[in-house]
Amino acid sequence: MDRFEYPVLLKAAEEGGFVVTCRDLPPLITQGEDREDALVQAVDAMDEVFATYMLEGIIFPTPSKTRRGEYSVAPPAETMAKAALYTAMSEAGITKVQLAKQMGIDEKEVRRLLDPHYGSKLPRIAQAIQLLGKRLVIGLEAG
């Protein structure tokens, strides 16, 4: 199963707070006032990195194992679902037009399903993923 959780490192900043980086997602650099704020900012920054990767056609790297002192962070659920669809399409070698034809919808709707800035309905994303021979799984873990 593909997971979209990546380890982030919080490093104390000279001016106070923490700088956040992710070795798997080099564009992810942000900061927060304290640990809690830094992790909230990490989620937001990861959301934007995912959006950039999807819009620019970049394949998501396999997440590394979390090391001592790192925190596991994931983007918002809707972004993860869209990333799952994006990844499934890439693995299947299918275009937006081809998926739209399989779904019986206009290609614009598939573009919206992949648009990280467009609010999409989760069942529609799950349906598209299922057509590609995969299953969208949502889980619950202790924080």
C-alpha positions in Angstrom: 0.0 0.0 0.0 1.3 3.5 -0.9 1.3 5.8 2.1 1.8 9.5 1.8 3.5 10.2 5.2 6.9 11.6 5.2 9.5 12.2 8.0 10.2 15.8 8.8 13.0 17.2 10.9 12.5 20.1 13.3 15.6 22.1 13.9 15.7 24.9 16.5 16.1 28.3 14.8 18.5 30.9 16.2 15.7 33.5 16.3 13.4 31.0 18.1 10.9 28.4 17.0 11.8 25.6 14.6 12.7 25.2 10.9 11.1 22.2 9.3 12.6 20.2 6.4 11.9 16.9 4.7 14.7 14.9 3.2 12.3 13.1 0.8 10.6 16.3 -0.4 13.4 18.9 -0.7 11.0 21.8 -1.6 9.4 21.4 1.9 10.9 24.1 4.1 8.8 26.0 6.6 9.0 27.1 10.2 6.8 27.4 13.3 6.8 29.2 16.6 7.0 26.0 18.7 6.9 22.2 18.0 3.1 22.1 17.6 3.0 25.1 15.3 5.9 23.7 13.3 4.1 20.5 12.7 0.9 22.3 11.7 3.0 24.4 9.3 4.7 21.2 8.0 1.2 19.8 7.0 0.4 23.0 5.2 3.8 23.0 3.4 3.4 19.4 2.5 0.0 20.1 1.0 1.6 22.8 -1.3 4.5 20.5 -2.2 2.0 17.8 -3.2 0.1 20.3 -5.3 3.3 21.3 -7.1 4.3 17.7 -7.7 0.9 16.9 -9.2 0.7 20.0 -11.3 4.2 19.6 -12.7 4.0 15.8 -13.3 6.6 14.8 -10.6 6.4 11.3 -9.2 6.2 11.1 -5.4 9.2 9.6 -3.8 8.8 6.5 -1.6 8.8 7.8 2.0 11.9 7.0 4.0 11.6 5.4 7.4 11.3 8.0 10.2 14.6 8.4 12.1 15.1 9.3 15.7 14.1 12.9 16.3 11.9 13.1 13.2 8.1 13.3 13.0 5.8 11.5 10.5 3.7 14.1 8.7 1.0 13.7 6.0 -0.9 16.3 4.0 -4.7 16.7 4.4 -6.9 13.7 3.6 -8.3 15.1 0.4 -4.8 15.8 -0.9 -3.7 12.3 -0.1 -6.7 10.9 -2.0 -5.8 13.1 -5.0 -2.2 12.0 -4.7 -3.4 8.3 -4.7 -5.4 8.9 -7.9 -2.4 10.7 -9.5 -0.1 7.8 -8.5 -2.5 5.1 -9.7 -2.8 6.9 -13.1 0.9 7.2 -13.4 1.4 3.5 -12.6 -1.3 2.5 -15.1 0.1 4.8 -17.8 -3.4 6.2 -18.4 -4.2 9.8 -19.4 -6.9 12.1 -18.1 -8.8 11.6 -21.4 -8.6 7.8 -21.2 -9.8 7.8 -17.5 -12.6 10.2 -18.4 -13.8 7.9 -21.1 -13.7 4.9 -18.7 -15.7 6.9 -16.2 -18.1 8.3 -18.8 -17.4 11.9 -17.9 -15.8 14.9 -19.4 -12.0 15.2 -19.2 -12.5 18.5 -17.3 -13.9 16.6 -14.4 -10.9 14.3 -14.2 -8.7 17.4 -14.3 -10.7 18.7 -11.3 -10.3 15.3 -9.5 -6.5 15.8 -9.8 -6.5 19.5 -9.0 -5.2 19.9 -5.5 -6.9 23.3 -5.2 -10.4 22.1 -6.3 -12.7 20.5 -3.7 -13.6 17.1 -5.0 -16.0 14.5 -3.5 -14.1 11.5 -2.0 -16.4 8.9 -3.5 -15.7 10.2 -7.0 -11.9 10.0 -6.4 -12.4 6.4 -4.9 -14.4 5.4 -8.0 -11.7 6.6 -10.3 -9.0 4.8 -8.3 -11.1 1.6 -8.4 -11.3 1.8 -12.2 -7.6 1.7 -12.2 -7.5 -1.6 -10.2 -6.7 -0.1 -6.9 -8.6 0.7 -3.7 -8.6 3.9 -1.7 -8.0 3.0 2.0 -8.6 5.4 4.8 -7.3 4.5 8.2 -7.2 5.6 11.7 -4.1 5.5 13.8 -3.1 6.9 17.2 -1.6 10.4 17.0 
